[in-house]
C-alpha cells in the first residue's frame, strides 16, 4: 500500500465518521433536544395513530424513496449500470449526508460518491439531471396553480391576468430549458471551464440525455411528486386540517413552490415549512391557534416520516460510500 493510498484511506474513514456523527447529532438535537417527537405523539397517539390515513402515509414512504431510487438508477445508466437495491442504498445514504445543506442539495454529490466506475463530475451531472427534473415538476405545478391561489387574495382581474400570463410563460420556459439540458455541454467551450481539469470533458455527459430519456425521468419525478403530495394531504387530514379536494389541489402545489423557493438549512426546515403552511392555509379560513399548532405537528410528522427515518436508515450505508476513490478519478 503506497503512502498516497494510506492517506486517501484515512481521509475516506474521516469523512465517513464525520457524516455519521454529524447526522446523529443533528437528529438528536431536532428530535429529542427540541422534543419534536414528543410533541407529535403527545397529540397524535391517542387520536390518530390507528387511522387508515397514517397507515397509507407510512406505506407511501418506501414507495416514495424506491421511486426516487429507480429514477436515479435510470438517470446514471449512461455512465454506470447499477442494481435497484444499490440505488436504494445510495439514495438513503445521500439523505443522511444532505441534511445539513441548503434545501438538502448535498444529496446530489452524496449519491455521486456512491458510484465507482465513473468520474466525479460525470456522476454529479447525471445525478443533477434527476434533481432538476424534480425541480421542474415542483415549479411548473406551483406556477400553474398559483393564479388560482392568488384569486383568493387579489381582487384586481388585470393583476390576476398578468400573473397568469407570467406563470404560463415561466412554465413553458422552464420545461423548454429542461428538454434542452444538453446545451449545458457547451459550457465545455468556455475558457474558464477549459482550464478546470476534467470538468470540460465530463460536462459533455449532458449530451447523452435524449428527449425520450428526459421525458421518462420527468414522468418518474411527477410520480414521486404525486406520492409525497398524497402523503402531505393525508397528514393534514389526520391532524384535522380539512379542506375540499379542489382546495388541496391548489394549496399543496403552491406550498411546495414556496418552500422550494426559500433556501433553508436542516435546522430551520421545519420552521419554514410551518410558516409557509400558516401563510397559505390562513386564506382558507384556518387562522386559529389550534390550527397553527396542528399544522406545526403535521409538518413535523411528515418530516419525520420522509426525512428522519430515511436518514437514520441511510447512515448504515454511508460506510459503502467511496469518497476518495471517485474524487481521484
C-alpha positions, 0 to 999 in steps of 0.5 A, a space after each residue: 500500500 503506497 503512502 498516497 493510498 494510506 492517506 486517501 484511506 484515512 481521509 475516506 474513514 474521516 469523512 465517513 465518521 464525520 457524516 455519521 456523527 454529524 447526522 446523529 447529532 443533528 437528529 438528536 438535537 431536532 428530535 429529542 433536544 427540541 422534543 419534536 417527537 414528543 410533541 407529535 405523539 403527545 397529540 397524535 397517539 391517542 387520536 390518530 395513530 390507528 387511522 387508515 390515513 397514517 397507515 397509507 402515509 407510512 406505506 407511501 414512504 418506501 414507495 416514495 424513496 424506491 421511486 426516487 431510487 429507480 429514477 436515479 438508477 435510470 438517470 446514471 445508466 449512461 455512465 454506470 449500470 447499477 442494481 435497484 437495491 444499490 440505488 436504494 442504498 445510495 439514495 438513503 445514504 445521500 439523505 443522511 449526508 444532505 441534511 445539513 445543506 441548503 434545501 438538502 442539495 448535498 444529496 446530489 454529490 452524496 449519491 455521486 460518491 456512491 458510484 465507482 466506475 465513473 468520474 466525479 463530475 460525470 456522476 454529479 451531472 447525471 445525478 443533477 439531471 434527476 434533481 432538476 427534473 424534480 425541480 421542474 415538476 415542483 415549479 411548473 405545478 406551483 406556477 400553474 396553480 398559483 393564479 388560482 391561489 392568488 384569486 383568493 387574495 387579489 381582487 384586481 382581474 388585470 393583476 390576476 391576468 398578468 400573473 397568469 400570463 407570467 406563470 404560463 410563460 415561466 412554465 413553458 420556459 422552464 420545461 423548454 430549458 429542461 428538454 434542452 439540458 444538453 446545451 449545458 455541454 457547451 459550457 465545455 467551450 468556455 475558457 474558464 471551464 477549459 482550464 478546470 481539469 476534467 470538468 470540460 470533458 465530463 460536462 459533455 455527459 449532458 449530451 447523452 440525455 435524449 428527449 425520450 430519456 428526459 421525458 421518462 425521468 420527468 414522468 418518474 419525478 411527477 410520480 414521486 411528486 404525486 406520492 409525497 403530495 398524497 402523503 402531505 394531504 393525508 397528514 393534514 387530514 389526520 391532524 384535522 386540517 380539512 379542506 375540499 379536494 379542489 382546495 388541496 389541489 391548489 394549496 399543496 402545489 403552491 406550498 411546495 413552490 414556496 418552500 422550494 423557493 426559500 433556501 433553508 438549512 436542516 435546522 430551520 426546515 421545519 420552521 419554514 415549512 410551518 410558516 409557509 403552511 400558516 401563510 397559505 392555509 390562513 386564506 382558507 379560513 384556518 387562522 386559529 391557534 389550534 390550527 397553527 399548532 396542528 399544522 406545526 405537528 403535521 409538518 413535523 410528522 411528515 418530516 419525520 416520516 420522509 426525512 428522519 427515518 430515511 436518514 437514520 436508515 441511510 447512515 448504515 450505508 454511508 460506510 459503502 460510500 467511496 469518497 476518495 476513490 471517485 474524487 481521484 478519478 
